[in-house]
Amino acid sequence: MAQYFTIHPENPQPRLIRQAAAIVQKGGVIVYPTDSSYAIGCHLGDKQALDKIRRIRQLDDKHNFTLVCKDLAQVSTFTKIGNDAYRLIKALTPGPFTFILNATREVPRRLQHPKRKTIGVRIPDHPVLQALLQELDEPLFSSTLILPGEQQSLSDPYEIRQKLERELDLIIDAGIVDYAPTTIIVFTDHGPEIVRQGKGVAPMLA
């Protein structure tokens, strides 16, 4: 049965953040808020937890996962980020963007796109998630909480609890988070390209 923490969306309680981080570090699968939806995540080195997320969401090995990072320094550890990409990401984050970049050797192969060797990265703008990432001091392996057969993520933590309480280790309740997909930006040889326009606005790429 999942633990259930009610955490203030703007002033997260440090004690609960520490407990949440400990659950992740012990291999737990958690649901937490971002600036665009609720997401499901785990420690990036934990294969069992990753397999559990795949099972909950019924995903194949071609699904693009994301590393949720606390800052650009973390992004540069896990991706091959050039000067242009660095400047663009710095200008647009924290915010509702996902950036697709080539992965470094720090990213376990099973987390990369199987053919392109890329990984998605995010620096979200949500106080609870930022506090959790600061406490962990490493990225969270993440996927939007969209259940099989659904088009949008669950937005109400009480509903998440009803549907997934037996599948998860922790649910963080930070209130309703309405689903608004991130804007996805891919960095190619020709420069950055928006491949999905979502909540994030990048006027420099319009």
C-alpha positions as CSV (number, residue, x, y, z in Angstrom):
1,M,0.0,0.0,0.0
2,A,1.3,3.4,-0.9
3,Q,2.1,6.0,1.6
4,Y,0.2,9.3,1.1
5,F,1.9,12.6,1.8
6,T,-0.1,15.9,1.6
7,I,2.6,18.4,0.8
8,H,2.0,22.2,0.5
9,P,2.3,23.1,-3.2
10,E,4.2,26.4,-2.5
11,N,5.9,25.8,0.9
12,P,6.7,22.0,1.0
13,Q,7.3,20.6,4.4
14,P,11.1,19.6,4.7
15,R,10.3,16.6,6.9
16,L,8.0,15.1,4.2
17,I,10.4,15.9,1.4
18,R,13.2,14.1,3.2
19,Q,10.9,11.1,3.7
20,A,9.9,11.1,0.1
21,A,13.6,11.2,-1.0
22,A,14.3,8.2,1.2
23,I,11.6,6.2,-0.4
24,V,13.0,6.9,-3.8
25,Q,16.5,6.0,-2.7
26,K,15.3,2.7,-1.4
27,G,13.8,1.8,-4.8
28,G,10.3,3.1,-4.4
29,V,8.0,4.1,-7.2
30,I,6.3,7.4,-6.5
31,V,3.7,9.8,-8.0
32,Y,4.5,13.5,-7.7
33,P,3.4,16.8,-9.2
34,T,5.2,18.7,-12.0
35,D,4.3,22.1,-13.6
36,S,2.3,20.3,-16.3
37,S,0.8,17.1,-14.8
38,Y,1.3,14.4,-12.2
39,A,4.1,12.1,-13.1
40,I,5.4,8.7,-12.0
41,G,9.1,8.2,-11.2
42,C,11.8,6.3,-9.5
43,H,15.6,6.3,-8.9
44,L,17.3,6.2,-12.3
45,G,19.5,3.3,-11.4
46,D,16.8,0.9,-10.2
47,K,15.7,-1.6,-12.9
48,Q,13.0,-3.2,-10.7
49,A,11.3,0.2,-10.2
50,L,11.6,1.0,-13.9
51,D,10.0,-2.3,-14.8
52,K,7.2,-1.6,-12.4
53,I,6.5,1.8,-14.1
54,R,6.5,0.1,-17.5
55,R,4.0,-2.4,-16.1
56,I,1.7,0.2,-14.6
57,R,1.7,2.3,-17.8
58,Q,1.9,-0.8,-20.1
59,L,4.8,0.7,-22.0
60,D,7.1,-1.1,-24.5
61,D,10.9,-0.6,-24.6
62,K,10.5,2.1,-27.3
63,H,8.9,4.6,-25.0
64,N,10.8,7.8,-24.5
65,F,11.4,8.4,-20.8
66,T,12.6,11.6,-19.2
67,L,15.2,12.6,-16.6
68,V,13.8,15.3,-14.3
69,C,16.7,17.4,-13.3
70,K,17.2,20.1,-10.7
71,D,19.3,22.4,-12.8
72,L,21.5,22.8,-15.9
73,A,24.5,21.3,-14.2
74,Q,22.7,18.0,-13.9
75,V,21.4,18.2,-17.5
76,S,25.0,18.6,-18.7
77,T,26.1,15.5,-16.7
78,F,23.6,13.2,-18.4
79,T,23.5,14.8,-21.9
80,K,25.8,16.0,-24.6
81,I,24.8,19.6,-24.5
82,G,26.4,22.2,-26.8
83,N,26.6,25.9,-26.3
84,D,23.5,26.7,-28.3
85,A,21.5,24.1,-26.5
86,Y,22.8,25.3,-23.2
87,R,21.8,28.8,-23.9
88,L,18.3,27.8,-25.1
89,I,17.6,25.5,-22.1
90,K,18.8,28.2,-19.7
91,A,16.4,30.7,-21.3
92,L,13.4,28.4,-21.1
93,T,13.8,26.7,-17.7
94,P,12.5,26.1,-15.2
95,G,9.3,25.5,-17.2
96,P,7.1,23.0,-19.0
97,F,9.6,21.9,-21.7
98,T,11.1,18.5,-22.5
99,F,14.4,18.6,-24.4
100,I,15.6,15.6,-26.4
101,L,19.4,15.4,-26.4
102,N,22.1,12.7,-27.0
103,A,22.8,10.8,-23.8
104,T,26.2,10.5,-22.1
105,R,27.5,7.3,-20.6
106,E,26.1,8.4,-17.2
107,V,22.6,7.3,-18.5
108,P,22.0,3.6,-18.3
109,R,21.4,2.1,-21.7
110,R,18.0,0.8,-20.8
111,L,16.8,4.4,-20.2
112,Q,18.0,5.7,-23.6
113,H,16.0,5.6,-26.9
114,P,17.1,2.2,-28.3
115,K,18.1,3.5,-31.7
116,R,18.9,7.1,-31.4
117,K,20.7,6.9,-27.9
118,T,18.8,10.0,-26.8
119,I,17.2,10.9,-23.5
120,G,14.6,13.5,-22.6
121,V,15.4,16.0,-19.9
122,R,13.3,18.4,-17.9
123,I,13.8,21.2,-15.4
124,P,10.3,21.7,-14.1
125,D,8.9,24.7,-12.3
126,H,7.1,23.2,-9.3
127,P,8.2,23.9,-5.7
128,V,7.5,20.4,-4.4
129,L,9.4,18.7,-7.2
130,Q,12.3,21.2,-7.0
131,A,12.6,20.5,-3.2
132,L,12.6,16.8,-3.8
133,L,15.3,17.1,-6.5
134,Q,17.4,19.2,-4.2
135,E,17.1,16.6,-1.5
136,L,17.9,13.7,-3.8
137,D,20.8,15.6,-5.5
138,E,20.3,13.5,-8.6
139,P,17.6,13.2,-11.4
140,L,14.4,11.4,-11.1
141,F,13.6,8.9,-13.9
142,S,10.1,10.0,-15.0
143,S,7.1,9.5,-17.1
144,T,3.7,11.3,-17.3
145,L,1.1,9.5,-15.3
146,I,-1.2,8.5,-18.2
147,L,-2.8,5.2,-17.6
148,P,-3.5,2.6,-20.3
149,G,-6.3,3.6,-22.6
150,E,-6.3,7.2,-21.4
151,Q,-5.3,10.4,-23.3
152,Q,-4.5,12.6,-20.3
153,S,-2.8,12.2,-17.0
154,L,-4.7,11.8,-13.8
155,S,-5.0,15.3,-12.2
156,D,-6.6,14.5,-8.8
157,P,-4.4,12.8,-6.2
158,Y,-7.5,11.2,-4.5
159,E,-8.3,9.5,-7.8
160,I,-4.7,8.4,-8.2
161,R,-4.9,6.9,-4.7
162,Q,-8.1,5.0,-5.6
163,K,-6.6,3.5,-8.8
164,L,-3.0,2.9,-7.9
165,E,-2.6,2.7,-4.1
166,R,-1.6,-1.0,-4.3
167,E,0.9,-0.4,-7.1
168,L,2.9,2.5,-5.7
169,D,5.2,3.2,-2.7
170,L,4.3,6.9,-2.4
171,I,1.7,9.4,-3.6
172,I,2.5,13.1,-3.1
173,D,-0.7,15.1,-2.9
174,A,0.0,18.7,-3.9
175,G,-3.5,19.5,-5.0
176,I,-5.1,19.3,-8.4
177,V,-2.7,19.6,-11.3
178,D,-4.5,19.8,-14.6
179,Y,-2.8,18.1,-17.5
180,A,-1.1,20.3,-20.0
181,P,1.6,18.4,-22.1
182,T,5.1,19.9,-22.2
183,T,6.5,21.4,-25.3
184,I,9.1,19.0,-26.8
185,I,12.2,20.4,-28.4
186,V,14.6,18.1,-30.2
187,F,18.2,19.2,-31.0
188,T,19.3,18.0,-34.4
189,D,22.2,18.8,-36.7
190,H,20.2,21.7,-38.0
191,G,19.5,23.1,-34.6
192,P,16.5,23.0,-32.2
193,E,13.1,22.0,-33.5
194,I,9.7,22.0,-31.7
195,V,8.2,18.6,-32.4
196,R,5.2,19.0,-30.0
197,Q,3.8,22.4,-29.1
198,G,2.5,22.1,-25.5
199,K,2.2,24.4,-22.5
200,G,5.7,25.9,-22.9
201,V,6.1,28.9,-25.2
202,A,9.5,29.4,-27.0
203,P,9.2,32.6,-29.0
204,M,12.8,32.4,-30.2
205,L,11.8,29.2,-32.2
206,A,8.5,30.5,-33.6
